[in-house]
């Protein structure tokens, strides 16, 4: 494993000698985290081997024959895989980060993972050979009081350090408008440039998402065409963005929202919390507005599920409890108004010029 590979991620190893209470403290820590709506994963090291299926069971026979076996049952799934060279701890943690808020590791004291050390009774020193220990837990009942704030701190720090990128969705057929909306001009600039400019003021970089010709005043922006297997329309653009930068937080805006403002983007960002995988606002009529919204890395898992279920509309991602759908403040509502027809555009320009 590369040193520091997960220093900026919500990953923590719980280490200590046998009898120090590693499993007990993990079990006690998981309950309050899950009750807060967080998805928690645990990677457990067992030096004695893995004993899961009784000999003779169907799944055990299939595994013994040489296959990786995925089990599905009421309320749970389980995958049992043959250990291969590429199946290192780094890969396991990275895969779990894709659809969990925090990954806890039991053991693996000889890896460079950030870790806490559980003392044995009477033990005061961390072994010199154990690296990357950020805290030692006292033996006994106070362990949880020390551990939970450490996990919370790592969650918050990882959330705050996450790269924030902006994506402008283009590529609709624009039948009612009569021409591609992202090329329409207001006050001497294209709609695409107008929306990208607002996002650029609040993100590290802005990427154009979707097919279509780019107006001259936006030619300096990077562009991603829809990747294969990502669906259609806005869903394809958002999924492509996640594939391109899977550990980034994406603020996505449609190109046909000329009223977008930095204040609206700031409000979206302020709604972020660990455990909220997407922020999709609702307008004053209760309608979801997924094309000026914020998507965290774990939202990619939800989009893949949507595509697998045959959905084409991004709004269906709000069916998951990890998606937060706050009411848009009244003073910011104009930012979520689309212009779909020449009349809509004229009305916006008239209102702007008053």
C-alpha positions in Angstrom: 0.0 0.0 0.0 1.2 3.5 -0.8 2.0 5.6 2.3 -0.7 8.2 3.0 -3.1 6.7 0.4 -6.1 7.3 2.6 -4.8 10.2 4.8 -7.5 12.5 3.4 -10.3 9.9 3.4 -12.8 8.8 6.2 -10.8 5.7 6.9 -9.5 4.5 10.3 -7.9 1.3 11.4 -8.5 0.0 15.0 -5.4 -1.9 16.1 -4.1 -3.6 19.2 -2.9 -6.9 20.6 -5.4 -9.8 21.1 -7.6 -9.1 24.1 -7.4 -5.3 23.8 -11.1 -5.0 22.8 -10.8 -4.1 19.1 -14.0 -5.9 18.1 -16.0 -4.7 21.1 -15.1 -1.1 20.6 -15.9 -1.3 16.8 -19.3 -2.8 17.6 -20.0 -0.1 20.1 -18.9 2.7 17.7 -21.0 1.4 14.7 -24.4 1.8 16.5 -24.3 5.6 17.0 -22.8 6.1 13.5 -25.6 4.1 11.8 -28.2 5.8 13.9 -27.0 9.2 12.5 -27.8 7.9 9.0 -24.2 7.1 8.0 -23.3 4.0 6.0 -20.4 2.2 7.8 -18.1 -0.5 6.4 -15.7 -2.7 8.3 -12.7 -4.5 6.9 -11.7 -7.2 9.3 -8.4 -9.1 9.3 -8.4 -12.7 10.5 -5.1 -14.4 10.6 -6.7 -17.8 11.3 -8.7 -17.9 8.0 -12.3 -17.2 7.2 -15.0 -19.6 8.4 -18.4 -18.7 7.0 -20.3 -21.6 5.2 -20.7 -25.0 6.7 -19.2 -27.7 4.6 -21.7 -29.2 2.3 -23.8 -26.1 1.9 -24.4 -25.1 -1.8 -22.5 -21.9 -1.6 -19.5 -23.6 0.2 -19.4 -26.3 -2.6 -19.4 -23.7 -5.3 -16.7 -21.7 -3.6 -14.6 -24.9 -3.1 -15.0 -25.6 -6.8 -13.1 -22.4 -7.6 -15.8 -19.7 -8.1 -16.4 -16.4 -6.5 -19.9 -16.6 -5.0 -22.4 -13.8 -4.4 -25.2 -14.6 -2.1 -28.5 -12.7 -2.0 -31.1 -13.2 0.8 -33.8 -11.2 2.5 -32.3 -8.0 3.8 -28.7 -8.9 3.1 -26.1 -9.8 0.4 -22.7 -11.5 0.8 -19.8 -12.0 -1.6 -17.1 -14.6 -1.0 -14.1 -14.3 -3.2 -10.9 -16.3 -3.7 -8.0 -14.3 -2.5 -5.9 -13.1 -5.5 -2.8 -11.1 -5.8 -4.7 -7.9 -6.7 -6.9 -8.2 -3.6 -5.0 -6.0 -1.3 -6.3 -3.9 1.6 -6.0 -0.7 -0.5 -8.4 -2.1 -3.1 -10.9 -3.3 -0.5 -11.0 0.1 1.2 -11.3 2.0 -2.0 -14.2 -0.1 -3.2 -16.0 0.4 0.1 -15.5 4.2 0.1 -17.5 4.3 -3.2 -20.7 3.5 -1.3 -20.0 4.2 2.4 -19.5 7.3 4.5 -16.8 5.8 6.7 -14.6 2.7 6.5 -13.3 1.2 9.7 -10.6 -1.5 9.6 -10.0 -4.0 12.4 -6.3 -4.9 12.6 -3.8 -4.4 9.8 -1.4 -2.8 12.2 1.5 -3.2 9.7 -0.1 -1.1 7.0 0.3 2.7 6.7 -3.4 3.3 7.3 -4.2 6.0 9.8 -5.0 4.1 13.0 -5.8 4.2 16.7 -4.1 1.8 19.1 -6.2 -0.1 21.7 -4.1 -0.6 24.9 -4.1 -3.8 26.8 -4.8 -3.5 30.5 -1.7 -1.9 32.1 -0.2 -1.1 28.7 0.9 2.6 28.2 3.1 2.7 25.1 2.4 2.1 21.4 4.8 -0.4 19.9 7.5 1.3 18.0 7.0 -0.8 14.9 3.4 0.3 14.5 3.3 3.4 12.3 0.7 6.1 11.6 -1.0 5.9 15.0 -2.9 9.1 15.6 -4.3 8.3 19.0 -4.1 5.6 21.7 -7.3 4.3 23.4 -7.1 3.6 27.1 -8.2 0.1 28.2 -11.7 0.0 29.6 -15.0 1.8 29.4 -13.6 5.2 28.1 -12.6 3.8 24.7 -15.8 4.9 23.0 -15.6 8.4 24.4 -12.2 8.8 22.8 -12.9 7.0 19.5 -16.1 8.6 18.4 -14.7 12.2 18.3 -11.7 10.9 16.3 -14.1 9.3 13.7 -16.2 12.4 13.6 -13.1 14.6 13.0 -11.9 12.4 10.2 -15.4 12.5 8.6 -15.6 16.2 8.8 -12.0 16.8 7.6 -12.5 14.4 4.6 -15.8 16.1 3.7 -14.3 19.6 3.9 -11.2 18.7 1.9 -13.0 17.1 -0.9 -12.4 18.7 -4.3 -15.4 20.7 -5.6 -15.9 20.7 -9.3 -18.6 22.4 -11.5 -20.4 20.8 -14.4 -22.6 22.5 -17.0 -25.1 20.2 -18.7 -25.7 20.8 -22.4 -26.9 18.7 -25.3 -30.7 18.8 -25.1 -32.7 18.8 -28.4 -34.1 22.3 -27.6 -37.1 21.7 -29.8 -39.2 24.4 -28.2 -36.4 26.9 -28.2 -35.5 26.2 -31.9 -31.8 26.2 -31.4 -29.3 24.8 -28.8 -29.9 26.7 -25.6 -26.3 26.8 -24.4 -25.4 29.0 -27.4 -28.1 31.7 -26.9 -26.8 35.1 -26.1 -27.8 37.4 -23.2 -26.0 40.7 -22.7 -23.3 39.7 -25.0 -22.4 36.3 -23.6 -23.7 32.8 -24.2 -25.9 31.0 -21.7 -23.2 28.4 -21.4 -20.6 31.1 -20.5 -23.1 32.7 -18.1 -23.7 29.5 -16.1 -20.1 28.4 -16.2 -18.9 31.8 -14.9 -21.0 31.4 -11.8 -19.8 27.9 -11.1 -16.2 28.9 -11.8 -16.5 31.5 -9.0 -17.4 28.7 -6.5 -15.5 25.6 -7.7 -12.0 24.6 -8.5 -12.7 23.9 -12.2 -15.7 23.8 -14.6 -16.3 21.1 -17.1 -18.9 21.1 -19.9 -20.9 17.9 -19.8 -22.7 16.5 -22.9 -22.7 16.6 -26.7 -23.0 19.7 -28.8 -21.0 22.5 -30.4 -19.4 25.0 -28.1 -19.9 28.7 -28.6 -16.7 30.7 -29.2 -16.8 32.5 -25.8 -16.7 29.2 -24.0 -14.0 27.5 -26.1 -11.5 27.5 -23.3 -13.5 25.3 -21.1 -12.8 21.5 -20.9 -15.6 19.3 -22.2 -16.6 15.6 -21.6 -18.9 13.8 -24.0 -21.3 11.3 -22.6 -19.5 8.1 -21.7 -20.9 4.7 -22.9 -23.4 3.1 -20.6 -24.3 6.2 -18.7 -27.9 6.6 -19.9 -29.2 9.7 -21.6 -29.7 13.4 -21.0 -28.7 14.9 -17.7 -28.2 11.4 -16.1 -25.5 10.7 -18.7 -23.7 14.0 -18.1 -23.7 13.5 -14.3 -22.5 9.9 -14.5 -19.8 10.9 -16.9 -18.6 13.5 -14.5 -18.5 11.0 -11.7 -16.4 8.6 -13.8 -14.0 11.3 -14.7 -13.5 12.5 -11.1 -15.1 9.9 -8.8 -13.8 11.4 -5.5 -15.0 14.9 -6.2 -18.1 16.8 -5.1 -19.9 18.0 -8.2 -22.1 21.1 -8.4 -24.0 20.5 -11.6 -26.1 23.1 -13.4 -28.1 23.0 -16.6 -27.1 25.5 -19.3 -30.6 26.9 -19.5 -30.7 28.5 -16.0 -29.8 32.2 -16.7 -30.8 33.2 -13.2 -28.2 31.1 -11.5 -26.3 33.0 -8.9 -23.3 32.6 -6.6 -25.6 32.9 -3.7 -27.7 29.9 -4.9 -24.5 27.8 -5.2 -23.3 28.9 -1.8 -26.7 27.8 -0.3 -26.3 24.4 -2.0 -22.9 23.9 -0.6 -24.0 24.9 2.9 -26.4 22.0 2.9 -23.5 19.4 2.7 -23.1 17.0 5.6 -21.5 13.6 5.9 -24.2 11.1 5.1 -25.9 13.3 2.5 -24.9 11.8 -0.9 -26.7 14.4 -2.9 -28.5 17.8 -2.4 -31.4 18.0 -4.8 -33.6 21.1 -3.9 -37.4 21.3 -4.1 -39.1 24.5 -5.5 -42.1 26.2 -3.9 -44.4 23.7 -5.6 -42.5 20.7 -4.2 -40.9 19.7 -7.5 -37.3 18.3 -7.4 -34.7 20.3 -9.2 -31.9 17.9 -10.0 -30.2 20.0 -12.7 -29.0 22.6 -10.3 -27.8 20.3 -7.5 -24.8 18.9 -5.7 -23.6 15.3 -5.9 -21.0 13.7 -3.7 -18.8 10.7 -4.7 -21.2 8.1 -3.3 -24.0 9.3 -5.5 -22.3 7.5 -8.4 -23.5 4.2 -6.8 -27.1 5.5 -6.8 -26.9 6.5 -10.5 -25.6 3.2 -11.5 -28.5 1.6 -9.7 -30.9 3.9 -11.6 -29.5 2.9 -14.9 -29.7 -0.8 -14.0 -33.3 -0.3 -13.1 -34.0 1.4 -16.5 -34.7 4.9 -15.2 -33.7 7.8 -17.3 -34.7 10.7 -15.0 -32.2 12.0 -12.5 -35.0 12.9 -10.0 -35.5 9.2 -9.2 -32.2 9.3 -7.2 -34.2 11.1 -4.5 -35.8 7.8 -3.7 -32.8 7.0 -1.6 -32.7 8.2 2.0 -29.1 9.4 1.6 -30.4 12.2 -0.8 -31.4 15.4 0.9 -34.1 17.5 -0.7 -34.3 20.9 1.1 -36.8 23.7 0.1 -35.3 26.4 -2.0 -35.3 29.8 -0.1 -37.8 32.2 -1.7 -35.1 34.8 -2.4 -33.1 32.3 -4.4 -35.9 30.7 -6.5 -35.0 32.5 -9.7 -31.7 30.5 -9.9 -33.7 27.3 -10.6 -35.9 28.7 -13.4 -35.3 27.2 -16.9 -35.8 29.0 -20.2 -37.3 26.5 -22.6 -38.9 28.8 -25.2 -38.1 32.1 -26.9 -40.9 33.6 -24.8 -39.2 32.4 -21.6 -35.9 34.0 -22.7 -37.6 37.3 -23.6 -39.4 37.3 -20.2 -36.1 36.8 -18.4 -34.3 39.5 -20.3 -37.2 42.0 -19.7 -37.2 41.2 -15.9 -33.4 41.5 -15.8 -33.5 44.9 -17.5 -36.1 46.4 -15.1 
